[in-house]
Amino acid sequence: MTEKGRAIPHKVVSAAVDGVTPSRAWRQHLGLKQAEVAARMGISQPAYSQLETKERLSNSSREKIGAALGITADQLDF
């Protein structure tokens, strides 16, 4: 659970423990392709790919990715 009480699915946490970044773990859990998330954010797929590989995201990036995934930014920060 995050501070605001939004649960993080076990599948997402397990993927992160295995070395996947939280943003990638969430995207895969939700069954989305990078291009879909990028389109929701109004950026290119390669630009999203670069964001997704970062271990630490800026607050702004977490907010934008969270919105594109339909989750809170806090759910990307674990």
N, CA, C and O atoms as a Maestro MAE file, in Angstrom:
{
 s_m_m2io_version
 :::
 2.0.0
}

f_m_ct {
 s_m_title
 :::
 protein
 m_atom[312] {
  # First column is atom index #
  i_m_mmod_type
  r_m_x_coord
  r_m_y_coord
  r_m_z_coord
  i_m_residue_number
  s_m_chain_name
  s_m_pdb_residue_name
  s_m_pdb_atom_name
  i_m_atomic_number
  :::
  1 25 0.847 -1.184 0.000 1 A "MET " " N  " 7
  2 3 0.000 0.000 0.000 1 A "MET " " CA " 6
  3 2 0.890 1.244 0.000 1 A "MET " " C  " 6
  4 15 1.981 1.242 0.571 1 A "MET " " O  " 8
  5 25 0.426 2.260 -0.622 2 A "THR " " N  " 7
  6 3 1.131 3.524 -0.616 2 A "THR " " CA " 6
  7 2 0.582 4.391 0.504 2 A "THR " " C  " 6
  8 15 -0.389 4.025 1.167 2 A "THR " " O  " 8
  9 25 1.206 5.539 0.710 3 A "GLU " " N  " 7
  10 3 0.772 6.447 1.755 3 A "GLU " " CA " 6
  11 2 -0.690 6.834 1.625 3 A "GLU " " C  " 6
  12 15 -1.380 6.973 2.635 3 A "GLU " " O  " 8
  13 25 -1.169 7.010 0.422 4 A "LYS " " N  " 7
  14 3 -2.537 7.465 0.221 4 A "LYS " " CA " 6
  15 2 -3.525 6.311 0.171 4 A "LYS " " C  " 6
  16 15 -4.699 6.517 -0.134 4 A "LYS " " O  " 8
  17 25 -3.069 5.107 0.465 5 A "GLY " " N  " 7
  18 3 -3.973 3.975 0.551 5 A "GLY " " CA " 6
  19 2 -4.301 3.292 -0.765 5 A "GLY " " C  " 6
  20 15 -5.190 2.441 -0.810 5 A "GLY " " O  " 8
  21 25 -3.615 3.641 -1.819 6 A "ARG " " N  " 7
  22 3 -3.845 2.986 -3.106 6 A "ARG " " CA " 6
  23 2 -2.974 1.744 -3.170 6 A "ARG " " C  " 6
  24 15 -1.753 1.824 -3.034 6 A "ARG " " O  " 8
  25 25 -3.593 0.621 -3.373 7 A "ALA " " N  " 7
  26 3 -2.871 -0.646 -3.386 7 A "ALA " " CA " 6
  27 2 -1.987 -0.778 -4.631 7 A "ALA " " C  " 6
  28 15 -2.284 -0.235 -5.695 7 A "ALA " " O  " 8
  29 25 -0.914 -1.504 -4.456 8 A "ILE " " N  " 7
  30 3 -0.041 -1.863 -5.570 8 A "ILE " " CA " 6
  31 2 -0.162 -3.375 -5.717 8 A "ILE " " C  " 6
  32 15 0.166 -4.108 -4.785 8 A "ILE " " O  " 8
  33 25 -0.626 -3.853 -6.864 9 A "PRO " " N  " 7
  34 3 -0.810 -5.292 -7.042 9 A "PRO " " CA " 6
  35 2 0.477 -6.083 -6.835 9 A "PRO " " C  " 6
  36 15 1.574 -5.615 -7.139 9 A "PRO " " O  " 8
  37 25 0.314 -7.286 -6.312 10 A "HIS " " N  " 7
  38 3 1.456 -8.160 -6.050 10 A "HIS " " CA " 6
  39 2 2.274 -8.386 -7.320 10 A "HIS " " C  " 6
  40 15 3.504 -8.405 -7.271 10 A "HIS " " O  " 8
  41 25 1.604 -8.554 -8.445 11 A "LYS " " N  " 7
  42 3 2.294 -8.784 -9.729 11 A "LYS " " CA " 6
  43 2 3.229 -7.624 -10.063 11 A "LYS " " C  " 6
  44 15 4.323 -7.844 -10.584 11 A "LYS " " O  " 8
  45 25 2.814 -6.396 -9.770 12 A "VAL " " N  " 7
  46 3 3.628 -5.207 -10.049 12 A "VAL " " CA " 6
  47 2 4.836 -5.186 -9.113 12 A "VAL " " C  " 6
  48 15 5.960 -4.933 -9.548 12 A "VAL " " O  " 8
  49 25 4.605 -5.448 -7.840 13 A "VAL " " N  " 7
  50 3 5.701 -5.456 -6.864 13 A "VAL " " CA " 6
  51 2 6.691 -6.564 -7.201 13 A "VAL " " C  " 6
  52 15 7.902 -6.350 -7.146 13 A "VAL " " O  " 8
  53 25 6.190 -7.744 -7.549 14 A "SER " " N  " 7
  54 3 7.073 -8.866 -7.898 14 A "SER " " CA " 6
  55 2 7.958 -8.543 -9.086 14 A "SER " " C  " 6
  56 15 9.145 -8.866 -9.088 14 A "SER " " O  " 8
  57 25 7.383 -7.905 -10.100 15 A "ALA " " N  " 7
  58 3 8.171 -7.529 -11.277 15 A "ALA " " CA " 6
  59 2 9.259 -6.534 -10.889 15 A "ALA " " C  " 6
  60 15 10.388 -6.626 -11.371 15 A "ALA " " O  " 8
  61 25 8.922 -5.588 -10.024 16 A "ALA " " N  " 7
  62 3 9.906 -4.595 -9.585 16 A "ALA " " CA " 6
  63 2 11.025 -5.264 -8.780 16 A "ALA " " C  " 6
  64 15 12.193 -4.897 -8.912 16 A "ALA " " O  " 8
  65 25 10.670 -6.229 -7.960 17 A "VAL " " N  " 7
  66 3 11.683 -6.954 -7.190 17 A "VAL " " CA " 6
  67 2 12.622 -7.703 -8.138 17 A "VAL " " C  " 6
  68 15 13.808 -7.869 -7.853 17 A "VAL " " O  " 8
  69 25 12.081 -8.145 -9.250 18 A "ASP " " N  " 7
  70 3 12.882 -8.863 -10.254 18 A "ASP " " CA " 6
  71 2 13.696 -7.923 -11.143 18 A "ASP " " C  " 6
  72 15 14.383 -8.385 -12.054 18 A "ASP " " O  " 8
  73 25 13.631 -6.608 -10.893 19 A "GLY " " N  " 7
  74 3 14.479 -5.667 -11.614 19 A "GLY " " CA " 6
  75 2 13.789 -4.798 -12.646 19 A "GLY " " C  " 6
  76 15 14.442 -3.987 -13.302 19 A "GLY " " O  " 8
  77 25 12.491 -4.948 -12.804 20 A "VAL " " N  " 7
  78 3 11.738 -4.130 -13.747 20 A "VAL " " CA " 6
  79 2 11.402 -2.805 -13.066 20 A "VAL " " C  " 6
  80 15 11.082 -2.791 -11.878 20 A "VAL " " O  " 8
  81 25 11.469 -1.705 -13.790 21 A "THR " " N  " 7
  82 3 11.114 -0.420 -13.188 21 A "THR " " CA " 6
  83 2 9.616 -0.401 -12.884 21 A "THR " " C  " 6
  84 15 8.836 -1.071 -13.562 21 A "THR " " O  " 8
  85 25 9.211 0.366 -11.866 22 A "PRO " " N  " 7
  86 3 7.782 0.425 -11.537 22 A "PRO " " CA " 6
  87 2 6.896 0.845 -12.711 22 A "PRO " " C  " 6
  88 15 5.805 0.301 -12.879 22 A "PRO " " O  " 8
  89 25 7.344 1.794 -13.518 23 A "SER " " N  " 7
  90 3 6.502 2.224 -14.641 23 A "SER " " CA " 6
  91 2 6.324 1.100 -15.660 23 A "SER " " C  " 6
  92 15 5.238 0.941 -16.217 23 A "SER " " O  " 8
  93 25 7.358 0.334 -15.905 24 A "ARG " " N  " 7
  94 3 7.230 -0.797 -16.835 24 A "ARG " " CA " 6
  95 2 6.367 -1.897 -16.224 24 A "ARG " " C  " 6
  96 15 5.535 -2.492 -16.910 24 A "ARG " " O  " 8
  97 25 6.566 -2.166 -14.936 25 A "ALA " " N  " 7
  98 3 5.776 -3.198 -14.265 25 A "ALA " " CA " 6
  99 2 4.285 -2.867 -14.330 25 A "ALA " " C  " 6
  100 15 3.464 -3.737 -14.620 25 A "ALA " " O  " 8
  101 25 3.939 -1.606 -14.060 26 A "TRP " " N  " 7
  102 3 2.542 -1.182 -14.138 26 A "TRP " " CA " 6
  103 2 2.007 -1.304 -15.560 26 A "TRP " " C  " 6
  104 15 0.911 -1.824 -15.772 26 A "TRP " " O  " 8
  105 25 2.789 -0.820 -16.547 27 A "ARG " " N  " 7
  106 3 2.337 -0.868 -17.943 27 A "ARG " " CA " 6
  107 2 2.052 -2.296 -18.367 27 A "ARG " " C  " 6
  108 15 1.024 -2.573 -18.985 27 A "ARG " " O  " 8
  109 25 2.957 -3.200 -18.036 28 A "GLN " " N  " 7
  110 3 2.772 -4.598 -18.403 28 A "GLN " " CA " 6
  111 2 1.565 -5.194 -17.668 28 A "GLN " " C  " 6
  112 15 0.777 -5.937 -18.254 28 A "GLN " " O  " 8
  113 25 1.432 -4.863 -16.392 29 A "HIS " " N  " 7
  114 3 0.294 -5.355 -15.608 29 A "HIS " " CA " 6
  115 2 -1.030 -4.912 -16.225 29 A "HIS " " C  " 6
  116 15 -2.004 -5.664 -16.224 29 A "HIS " " O  " 8
  117 25 -1.060 -3.704 -16.744 30 A "LEU " " N  " 7
  118 3 -2.284 -3.163 -17.342 30 A "LEU " " CA " 6
  119 2 -2.486 -3.605 -18.787 30 A "LEU " " C  " 6
  120 15 -3.507 -3.291 -19.400 30 A "LEU " " O  " 8
  121 25 -1.511 -4.338 -19.331 31 A "GLY " " N  " 7
  122 3 -1.634 -4.860 -20.690 31 A "GLY " " CA " 6
  123 2 -1.500 -3.810 -21.777 31 A "GLY " " C  " 6
  124 15 -2.100 -3.929 -22.845 31 A "GLY " " O  " 8
  125 25 -0.710 -2.779 -21.501 32 A "LEU " " N  " 7
  126 3 -0.528 -1.693 -22.459 32 A "LEU " " CA " 6
  127 2 0.821 -1.793 -23.159 32 A "LEU " " C  " 6
  128 15 1.781 -2.324 -22.602 32 A "LEU " " O  " 8
  129 25 0.883 -1.288 -24.356 33 A "LYS " " N  " 7
  130 3 2.141 -1.202 -25.100 33 A "LYS " " CA " 6
  131 2 2.741 0.185 -24.864 33 A "LYS " " C  " 6
  132 15 2.032 1.140 -24.548 33 A "LYS " " O  " 8
  133 25 4.046 0.271 -25.022 34 A "GLN " " N  " 7
  134 3 4.715 1.566 -24.848 34 A "GLN " " CA " 6
  135 2 4.085 2.632 -25.737 34 A "GLN " " C  " 6
  136 15 3.886 3.767 -25.304 34 A "GLN " " O  " 8
  137 25 3.774 2.273 -26.964 35 A "ALA " " N  " 7
  138 3 3.205 3.244 -27.896 35 A "ALA " " CA " 6
  139 2 1.862 3.785 -27.396 35 A "ALA " " C  " 6
  140 15 1.544 4.955 -27.608 35 A "ALA " " O  " 8
  141 25 1.080 2.933 -26.733 36 A "GLU " " N  " 7
  142 3 -0.210 3.388 -26.200 36 A "GLU " " CA " 6
  143 2 -0.028 4.410 -25.088 36 A "GLU " " C  " 6
  144 15 -0.712 5.433 -25.050 36 A "GLU " " O  " 8
  145 25 0.899 4.123 -24.185 37 A "VAL " " N  " 7
  146 3 1.162 5.048 -23.080 37 A "VAL " " CA " 6
  147 2 1.745 6.347 -23.622 37 A "VAL " " C  " 6
  148 15 1.360 7.434 -23.192 37 A "VAL " " O  " 8
  149 25 2.669 6.234 -24.561 38 A "ALA " " N  " 7
  150 3 3.275 7.421 -25.166 38 A "ALA " " CA " 6
  151 2 2.203 8.295 -25.816 38 A "ALA " " C  " 6
  152 15 2.221 9.515 -25.656 38 A "ALA " " O  " 8
  153 25 1.283 7.689 -26.537 39 A "ALA " " N  " 7
  154 3 0.222 8.448 -27.196 39 A "ALA " " CA " 6
  155 2 -0.639 9.172 -26.161 39 A "ALA " " C  " 6
  156 15 -1.029 10.321 -26.370 39 A "ALA " " O  " 8
  157 25 -0.932 8.510 -25.062 40 A "ARG " " N  " 7
  158 3 -1.712 9.136 -23.995 40 A "ARG " " CA " 6
  159 2 -0.983 10.332 -23.394 40 A "ARG " " C  " 6
  160 15 -1.607 11.284 -22.926 40 A "ARG " " O  " 8
  161 25 0.351 10.267 -23.413 41 A "MET " " N  " 7
  162 3 1.168 11.345 -22.852 41 A "MET " " CA " 6
  163 2 1.481 12.424 -23.881 41 A "MET " " C  " 6
  164 15 1.958 13.501 -23.525 41 A "MET " " O  " 8
  165 25 1.216 12.142 -25.153 42 A "GLY " " N  " 7
  166 3 1.523 13.095 -26.211 42 A "GLY " " CA " 6
  167 2 3.001 13.157 -26.558 42 A "GLY " " C  " 6
  168 15 3.507 14.195 -26.985 42 A "GLY " " O  " 8
  169 25 3.698 12.023 -26.368 43 A "ILE " " N  " 7
  170 3 5.125 11.943 -26.697 43 A "ILE " " CA " 6
  171 2 5.351 10.744 -27.608 43 A "ILE " " C  " 6
  172 15 4.443 9.942 -27.826 43 A "ILE " " O  " 8
  173 25 6.559 10.625 -28.137 44 A "SER " " N  " 7
  174 3 6.875 9.489 -29.003 44 A "SER " " CA " 6
  175 2 7.144 8.234 -28.170 44 A "SER " " C  " 6
  176 15 7.453 8.313 -26.981 44 A "SER " " O  " 8
  177 25 7.022 7.089 -28.815 45 A "GLN " " N  " 7
  178 3 7.318 5.828 -28.135 45 A "GLN " " CA " 6
  179 2 8.775 5.766 -27.671 45 A "GLN " " C  " 6
  180 15 9.029 5.326 -26.550 45 A "GLN " " O  " 8
  181 25 9.760 6.200 -28.508 46 A "PRO " " N  " 7
  182 3 11.143 6.183 -28.024 46 A "PRO " " CA " 6
  183 2 11.353 7.086 -26.794 46 A "PRO " " C  " 6
  184 15 12.121 6.745 -25.895 46 A "PRO " " O  " 8
  185 25 10.674 8.221 -26.764 47 A "ALA " " N  " 7
  186 3 10.800 9.113 -25.604 47 A "ALA " " CA " 6
  187 2 10.226 8.445 -24.364 47 A "ALA " " C  " 6
  188 15 10.799 8.539 -23.278 47 A "ALA " " O  " 8
  189 25 9.084 7.764 -24.529 48 A "TYR " " N  " 7
  190 3 8.508 7.052 -23.386 48 A "TYR " " CA " 6
  191 2 9.423 5.911 -22.948 48 A "TYR " " C  " 6
  192 15 9.599 5.673 -21.753 48 A "TYR " " O  " 8
  193 25 9.997 5.216 -23.909 49 A "SER " " N  " 7
  194 3 10.901 4.112 -23.587 49 A "SER " " CA " 6
  195 2 12.055 4.583 -22.703 49 A "SER " " C  " 6
  196 15 12.443 3.897 -21.757 49 A "SER " " O  " 8
  197 25 12.597 5.754 -23.018 50 A "GLN " " N  " 7
  198 3 13.680 6.309 -22.206 50 A "GLN " " CA " 6
  199 2 13.211 6.607 -20.792 50 A "GLN " " C  " 6
  200 15 13.929 6.340 -19.828 50 A "GLN " " O  " 8
  201 25 12.015 7.155 -20.664 51 A "LEU " " N  " 7
  202 3 11.467 7.430 -19.328 51 A "LEU " " CA " 6
  203 2 11.272 6.134 -18.548 51 A "LEU " " C  " 6
  204 15 11.582 6.053 -17.360 51 A "LEU " " O  " 8
  205 25 10.756 5.133 -19.236 52 A "GLU " " N  " 7
  206 3 10.419 3.875 -18.573 52 A "GLU " " CA " 6
  207 2 11.652 3.145 -18.022 52 A "GLU " " C  " 6
  208 15 11.535 2.360 -17.080 52 A "GLU " " O  " 8
  209 25 12.807 3.394 -18.592 53 A "THR " " N  " 7
  210 3 14.013 2.700 -18.125 53 A "THR " " CA " 6
  211 2 14.672 3.397 -16.931 53 A "THR " " C  " 6
  212 15 15.569 2.836 -16.302 53 A "THR " " O  " 8
  213 25 14.233 4.603 -16.623 54 A "LYS " " N  " 7
  214 3 14.839 5.341 -15.502 54 A "LYS " " CA " 6
  215 2 14.393 4.766 -14.164 54 A "LYS " " C  " 6
  216 15 13.208 4.523 -13.934 54 A "LYS " " O  " 8
  217 25 15.365 4.556 -13.295 55 A "GLU " " N  " 7
  218 3 15.060 4.080 -11.939 55 A "GLU " " CA " 6
  219 2 14.366 5.164 -11.132 55 A "GLU " " C  " 6
  220 15 13.425 4.882 -10.390 55 A "GLU " " O  " 8
  221 25 14.820 6.395 -11.272 56 A "ARG " " N  " 7
  222 3 14.238 7.523 -10.529 56 A "ARG " " CA " 6
  223 2 13.631 8.502 -11.522 56 A "ARG " " C  " 6
  224 15 14.312 9.013 -12.411 56 A "ARG " " O  " 8
  225 25 12.352 8.750 -11.358 57 A "LEU " " N  " 7
  226 3 11.661 9.701 -12.220 57 A "LEU " " CA " 6
  227 2 11.450 11.016 -11.481 57 A "LEU " " C  " 6
  228 15 11.321 11.037 -10.257 57 A "LEU " " O  " 8
  229 25 11.416 12.099 -12.224 58 A "SER " " N  " 7
  230 3 11.080 13.388 -11.613 58 A "SER " " CA " 6
  231 2 9.612 13.344 -11.195 58 A "SER " " C  " 6
  232 15 8.842 12.519 -11.688 58 A "SER " " O  " 8
  233 25 9.235 14.228 -10.292 59 A "ASN " " N  " 7
  234 3 7.834 14.292 -9.861 59 A "ASN " " CA " 6
  235 2 6.920 14.531 -11.055 59 A "ASN " " C  " 6
  236 15 5.852 13.926 -11.159 59 A "ASN " " O  " 8
  237 25 7.340 15.408 -11.949 60 A "SER " " N  " 7
  238 3 6.548 15.723 -13.132 60 A "SER " " CA " 6
  239 2 6.346 14.487 -14.011 60 A "SER " " C  " 6
  240 15 5.238 14.227 -14.479 60 A "SER " " O  " 8
  241 25 7.408 13.737 -14.231 61 A "SER " " N  " 7
  242 3 7.311 12.527 -15.050 61 A "SER " " CA " 6
  243 2 6.415 11.489 -14.390 61 A "SER " " C  " 6
  244 15 5.612 10.845 -15.065 61 A "SER " " O  " 8
  245 25 6.545 11.319 -13.075 62 A "ARG " " N  " 7
  246 3 5.685 10.375 -12.357 62 A "ARG " " CA " 6
  247 2 4.212 10.768 -12.490 62 A "ARG " " C  " 6
  248 15 3.350 9.911 -12.689 62 A "ARG " " O  " 8
  249 25 3.936 12.054 -12.381 63 A "GLU " " N  " 7
  250 3 2.555 12.541 -12.515 63 A "GLU " " CA " 6
  251 2 2.009 12.226 -13.911 63 A "GLU " " C  " 6
  252 15 0.892 11.729 -14.048 63 A "GLU " " O  " 8
  253 25 2.796 12.516 -14.935 64 A "LYS " " N  " 7
  254 3 2.348 12.311 -16.311 64 A "LYS " " CA " 6
  255 2 2.172 10.830 -16.641 64 A "LYS " " C  " 6
  256 15 1.186 10.443 -17.269 64 A "LYS " " O  " 8
  257 25 3.125 10.004 -16.219 65 A "ILE " " N  " 7
  258 3 3.021 8.564 -16.477 65 A "ILE " " CA " 6
  259 2 1.853 7.988 -15.690 65 A "ILE " " C  " 6
  260 15 1.079 7.188 -16.215 65 A "ILE " " O  " 8
  261 25 1.728 8.391 -14.436 66 A "GLY " " N  " 7
  262 3 0.608 7.912 -13.627 66 A "GLY " " CA " 6
  263 2 -0.728 8.235 -14.273 66 A "GLY " " C  " 6
  264 15 -1.610 7.379 -14.346 66 A "GLY " " O  " 8
  265 25 -0.878 9.458 -14.739 67 A "ALA " " N  " 7
  266 3 -2.126 9.862 -15.395 67 A "ALA " " CA " 6
  267 2 -2.375 9.019 -16.647 67 A "ALA " " C  " 6
  268 15 -3.504 8.601 -16.900 67 A "ALA " " O  " 8
  269 25 -1.329 8.771 -17.423 68 A "ALA " " N  " 7
  270 3 -1.471 7.973 -18.648 68 A "ALA " " CA " 6
  271 2 -1.845 6.529 -18.334 68 A "ALA " " C  " 6
  272 15 -2.544 5.883 -19.114 68 A "ALA " " O  " 8
  273 25 -1.381 6.021 -17.192 69 A "LEU " " N  " 7
  274 3 -1.686 4.643 -16.797 69 A "LEU " " CA " 6
  275 2 -2.981 4.534 -16.006 69 A "LEU " " C  " 6
  276 15 -3.493 3.434 -15.801 69 A "LEU " " O  " 8
  277 25 -3.513 5.664 -15.562 70 A "GLY " " N  " 7
  278 3 -4.726 5.647 -14.751 70 A "GLY " " CA " 6
  279 2 -4.476 5.303 -13.291 70 A "GLY " " C  " 6
  280 15 -5.352 4.766 -12.613 70 A "GLY " " O  " 8
  281 25 -3.277 5.615 -12.810 71 A "ILE " " N  " 7
  282 3 -2.916 5.380 -11.413 71 A "ILE " " CA " 6
  283 2 -2.380 6.687 -10.830 71 A "ILE " " C  " 6
  284 15 -2.225 7.673 -11.551 71 A "ILE " " O  " 8
  285 25 -2.101 6.695 -9.545 72 A "THR " " N  " 7
  286 3 -1.538 7.886 -8.927 72 A "THR " " CA " 6
  287 2 -0.011 7.884 -9.084 72 A "THR " " C  " 6
  288 15 0.599 6.831 -9.274 72 A "THR " " O  " 8
  289 25 0.581 9.043 -9.005 73 A "ALA " " N  " 7
  290 3 2.040 9.144 -9.071 73 A "ALA " " CA " 6
  291 2 2.658 8.378 -7.900 73 A "ALA " " C  " 6
  292 15 3.726 7.781 -8.042 73 A "ALA " " O  " 8
  293 25 1.996 8.393 -6.758 74 A "ASP " " N  " 7
  294 3 2.512 7.667 -5.587 74 A "ASP " " CA " 6
  295 2 2.630 6.165 -5.840 74 A "ASP " " C  " 6
  296 15 3.496 5.506 -5.265 74 A "ASP " " O  " 8
  297 25 1.775 5.627 -6.688 75 A "GLN " " N  " 7
  298 3 1.828 4.206 -6.979 75 A "GLN " " CA " 6
  299 2 3.032 3.830 -7.852 75 A "GLN " " C  " 6
  300 15 3.323 2.648 -8.035 75 A "GLN " " O  " 8
  301 25 3.718 4.821 -8.381 76 A "LEU " " N  " 7
  302 3 4.948 4.576 -9.141 76 A "LEU " " CA " 6
  303 2 6.191 4.740 -8.276 76 A "LEU " " C  " 6
  304 15 7.306 4.481 -8.728 76 A "LEU " " O  " 8
  305 25 6.001 5.164 -7.054 77 A "ASP " " N  " 7
  306 3 7.130 5.495 -6.172 77 A "ASP " " CA " 6
  307 2 7.214 4.484 -5.031 77 A "ASP " " C  " 6
  308 15 6.828 4.771 -3.898 77 A "ASP " " O  " 8
  309 25 7.719 3.307 -5.351 78 A "PHE " " N  " 7
  310 3 7.888 2.285 -4.306 78 A "PHE " " CA " 6
  311 2 9.203 1.567 -4.476 78 A "PHE " " C  " 6
  312 15 9.524 0.673 -3.693 78 A "PHE " " O  " 8
  :::
 }
 m_bond[311] {
  # First column is bond index #
  i_m_from
  i_m_to
  i_m_order
  :::
  1 1 2 1
  2 2 3 1
  3 3 4 2
  4 3 5 1
  5 5 6 1
  6 6 7 1
  7 7 8 2
  8 7 9 1
  9 9 10 1
  10 10 11 1
  11 11 12 2
  12 11 13 1
  13 13 14 1
  14 14 15 1
  15 15 16 2
  16 15 17 1
  17 17 18 1
  18 18 19 1
  19 19 20 2
  20 19 21 1
  21 21 22 1
  22 22 23 1
  23 23 24 2
  24 23 25 1
  25 25 26 1
  26 26 27 1
  27 27 28 2
  28 27 29 1
  29 29 30 1
  30 30 31 1
  31 31 32 2
  32 31 33 1
  33 33 34 1
  34 34 35 1
  35 35 36 2
  36 35 37 1
  37 37 38 1
  38 38 39 1
  39 39 40 2
  40 39 41 1
  41 41 42 1
  42 42 43 1
  43 43 44 2
  44 43 45 1
  45 45 46 1
  46 46 47 1
  47 47 48 2
  48 47 49 1
  49 49 50 1
  50 50 51 1
  51 51 52 2
  52 51 53 1
  53 53 54 1
  54 54 55 1
  55 55 56 2
  56 55 57 1
  57 57 58 1
  58 58 59 1
  59 59 60 2
  60 59 61 1
  61 61 62 1
  62 62 63 1
  63 63 64 2
  64 63 65 1
  65 65 66 1
  66 66 67 1
  67 67 68 2
  68 67 69 1
  69 69 70 1
  70 70 71 1
  71 71 72 2
  72 71 73 1
  73 73 74 1
  74 74 75 1
  75 75 76 2
  76 75 77 1
  77 77 78 1
  78 78 79 1
  79 79 80 2
  80 79 81 1
  81 81 82 1
  82 82 83 1
  83 83 84 2
  84 83 85 1
  85 85 86 1
  86 86 87 1
  87 87 88 2
  88 87 89 1
  89 89 90 1
  90 90 91 1
  91 91 92 2
  92 91 93 1
  93 93 94 1
  94 94 95 1
  95 95 96 2
  96 95 97 1
  97 97 98 1
  98 98 99 1
  99 99 100 2
  100 99 101 1
  101 101 102 1
  102 102 103 1
  103 103 104 2
  104 103 105 1
  105 105 106 1
  106 106 107 1
  107 107 108 2
  108 107 109 1
  109 109 110 1
  110 110 111 1
  111 111 112 2
  112 111 113 1
  113 113 114 1
  114 114 115 1
  115 115 116 2
  116 115 117 1
  117 117 118 1
  118 118 119 1
  119 119 120 2
  120 119 121 1
  121 121 122 1
  122 122 123 1
  123 123 124 2
  124 123 125 1
  125 125 126 1
  126 126 127 1
  127 127 128 2
  128 127 129 1
  129 129 130 1
  130 130 131 1
  131 131 132 2
  132 131 133 1
  133 133 134 1
  134 134 135 1
  135 135 136 2
  136 135 137 1
  137 137 138 1
  138 138 139 1
  139 139 140 2
  140 139 141 1
  141 141 142 1
  142 142 143 1
  143 143 144 2
  144 143 145 1
  145 145 146 1
  146 146 147 1
  147 147 148 2
  148 147 149 1
  149 149 150 1
  150 150 151 1
  151 151 152 2
  152 151 153 1
  153 153 154 1
  154 154 155 1
  155 155 156 2
  156 155 157 1
  157 157 158 1
  158 158 159 1
  159 159 160 2
  160 159 161 1
  161 161 162 1
  162 162 163 1
  163 163 164 2
  164 163 165 1
  165 165 166 1
  166 166 167 1
  167 167 168 2
  168 167 169 1
  169 169 170 1
  170 170 171 1
  171 171 172 2
  172 171 173 1
  173 173 174 1
  174 174 175 1
  175 175 176 2
  176 175 177 1
  177 177 178 1
  178 178 179 1
  179 179 180 2
  180 179 181 1
  181 181 182 1
  182 182 183 1
  183 183 184 2
  184 183 185 1
  185 185 186 1
  186 186 187 1
  187 187 188 2
  188 187 189 1
  189 189 190 1
  190 190 191 1
  191 191 192 2
  192 191 193 1
  193 193 194 1
  194 194 195 1
  195 195 196 2
  196 195 197 1
  197 197 198 1
  198 198 199 1
  199 199 200 2
  200 199 201 1
  201 201 202 1
  202 202 203 1
  203 203 204 2
  204 203 205 1
  205 205 206 1
  206 206 207 1
  207 207 208 2
  208 207 209 1
  209 209 210 1
  210 210 211 1
  211 211 212 2
  212 211 213 1
  213 213 214 1
  214 214 215 1
  215 215 216 2
  216 215 217 1
  217 217 218 1
  218 218 219 1
  219 219 220 2
  220 219 221 1
  221 221 222 1
  222 222 223 1
  223 223 224 2
  224 223 225 1
  225 225 226 1
  226 226 227 1
  227 227 228 2
  228 227 229 1
  229 229 230 1
  230 230 231 1
  231 231 232 2
  232 231 233 1
  233 233 234 1
  234 234 235 1
  235 235 236 2
  236 235 237 1
  237 237 238 1
  238 238 239 1
  239 239 240 2
  240 239 241 1
  241 241 242 1
  242 242 243 1
  243 243 244 2
  244 243 245 1
  245 245 246 1
  246 246 247 1
  247 247 248 2
  248 247 249 1
  249 249 250 1
  250 250 251 1
  251 251 252 2
  252 251 253 1
  253 253 254 1
  254 254 255 1
  255 255 256 2
  256 255 257 1
  257 257 258 1
  258 258 259 1
  259 259 260 2
  260 259 261 1
  261 261 262 1
  262 262 263 1
  263 263 264 2
  264 263 265 1
  265 265 266 1
  266 266 267 1
  267 267 268 2
  268 267 269 1
  269 269 270 1
  270 270 271 1
  271 271 272 2
  272 271 273 1
  273 273 274 1
  274 274 275 1
  275 275 276 2
  276 275 277 1
  277 277 278 1
  278 278 279 1
  279 279 280 2
  280 279 281 1
  281 281 282 1
  282 282 283 1
  283 283 284 2
  284 283 285 1
  285 285 286 1
  286 286 287 1
  287 287 288 2
  288 287 289 1
  289 289 290 1
  290 290 291 1
  291 291 292 2
  292 291 293 1
  293 293 294 1
  294 294 295 1
  295 295 296 2
  296 295 297 1
  297 297 298 1
  298 298 299 1
  299 299 300 2
  300 299 301 1
  301 301 302 1
  302 302 303 1
  303 303 304 2
  304 303 305 1
  305 305 306 1
  306 306 307 1
  307 307 308 2
  308 307 309 1
  309 309 310 1
  310 310 311 1
  311 311 312 2
  :::
 }
}
